[in-house]
Amino acid sequence: MSDLFQPLHLPNGSVIPNRLAKAAMEENLADAEHAPGPTLIRLYRAWAKGGAGLIITGNVMVDRHALTGPAGVVLEDDTHLPRFRAWAAASRSYGAQAWLQINHPGRQLMASLGQPALGPSAIPVDIPGLSKLFVQPQALDERQIEQIIQRYVTTAALAERAGFTGVQIHAAHGYLFSQFLSPLSNCRSDGWGGSLENRARILLRTVEAVRAQVAPQFCVAVKLNSADFQRGGFEVGDAEAVVKMLAERAVDLVELSGGSYESPAMQGQTRDGSTLAREAYFLEFAERIGQVASMPIMVTGGVRRRAVAERVIERGVAMVGMATALAIEPGLPARWRAGDDIAVPPVVVSWKNRALAAAATQAVVKKQLVLLGSGKPSNAQTSPLLALVGSQLRQRLQARRYRRWVASKGC
């Protein structure tokens, strides 16, 4: 049997049945109460049936006032825990592990959501021509930082109660913990800024607090940038150092990705001129970081062919994460296991404006999620322009609904 379909034993003793993971994507498919509804549950059942050994949810927010996008899932208390139990059950229905990805957007907060943005420093998102789409952030104070750490702990404990087998703490893609790690967005002079050890403190404290709250067999993972791909930002050497710090805190797996809204390397595009391979974008970084890691490493970014996935495993990386490929063909792992050497075509948007191209790419992928969540087949030939326009219109409606919902909840 191919190494792709060998089990992976994690440091806490739990087992992932194979080496293929459905990596997180932001679905924006929550129901009116910002909980998982029938569409999201149907989508995850399709991925479960597709044969991945690990299913990681899209962003689940620890604070209803801080969403990465409209129609995002929020888990702050047990009000809608039965719906989360149904989501976990669907994700695990064919034997996969199911991890809830937990996150806070920090300064990457859309202005249309009508909420204040918080970050390590009062430094706004800088995307030429699009910066006004994001809120000018305020710098967090010590009390607010401690409150956010506790929010992650609360959400992780609720995930365990709901039947998920782990959580993944998101510290990549320019979200809050990634902002703390980067010297470009963290200019603090207190114990949460300056040295890498200080910039990593909020992540490390959160990992420790979550690990202390959940059962030993419950997995605690981290998603980390291999680099920001912005000059002067978080570098691969920094990632190596943070992985060493995480190794001392009983982390079961580290997923490596890269980039941010400003430099969307996770979609194969960078701001600093770096050239990324068309498949397995971050494999070279993962190999380097894997040499200092004591926990398994997972790499996500662009994998869509079995031969490439096998090469990732052969080169010492423990797990292969796939996102776009499984949005187009959710049954890809099962088909590979059955001997079908199918390759998923890439989603290519060759527009000059990289930010708009990244947004259109994301819109095409999200369209596939809507189709699959509705019980329909995906359509990889979706027009990027139509997908982007439709996505923008849908986001406006979702943002309006979100503002009404959050106002109804009070403080």
NORPE-V9417 format. One line per field, one symbol per residue. phi: phi as a letter, one per 30 degrees, with the letter a starting at -180 (. if undefined). psi: psi as a letter, one per 40 degrees, with the letter a starting at -180 (. if undefined). burial: 1 if it has 9 or more other ideal C-beta (glycine too) atoms within 8 Angstrom, else 0. A space follows every 50 residues. Layout:
BEGIN
phi = ???
psi = ???
burial = ???
END
This chain:
BEGIN
phi = .eedcddccdedjdbcdaccbdddbddhbdddchbdcedddddddddddd jddbccddecddbddbcdadiddbbcaceceedddddddddcdcjddbcd dcabdhddcddddibdcbadbdcddcbeibdddcdddcddcedddddded ddddddddddddjdcabcddbbhidedddddcddcccdccdcbjddeddd edddddedddedccdedddbbbcbddadhbeicdcddddeddddddddbh ddacccbljaddbdddcibbccidccddbhecdddddddddcdccdccbb kidbbdddeddeddcjddbccbbeedddbdceedddddjdcecdddccbc cdddddddddeddddddddddddcicddbdcededddddddddddddddd dddddddddid
psi = iiddfiihhideeihhdiehihiiihdffiadefihadddddddddddde eidhhhiihhieheegieiifihhgdaedfdddddddddddeefeiihhh hiihdbefhhdeefiiiiidifhihghheedeeiihiihiiddddddddd dddddddddddeeieiihhhfafeaddddddhedehfieaeeibidddde dddddddddddddiidehihihhihdidfhheahiddddddddddddeff hdihhhaiaaddggdeeehieeeihiidifdedddddddddeheiihhhi geheidddddddddeehdihhhcddeddgdeddddddeehfihhiihhhf idhdddddddddddddddddddeeeiiigeehhddddddddddddddddd ddddddddea.
burial = 00110101011101010111111111111110011110111111111111 11111111111111011111111111000010111111111100011111 11111111111110101111101110100110011011110001100111 11111111110111111111111111111111111111000110010111 11111111111001000111111111111100110101111111111010 11111111111111111111000001001111101111110010111111 11111101111110001111111111111111111110000101001010 10011111111111111111111000010101010011011001110110 11101100000
END
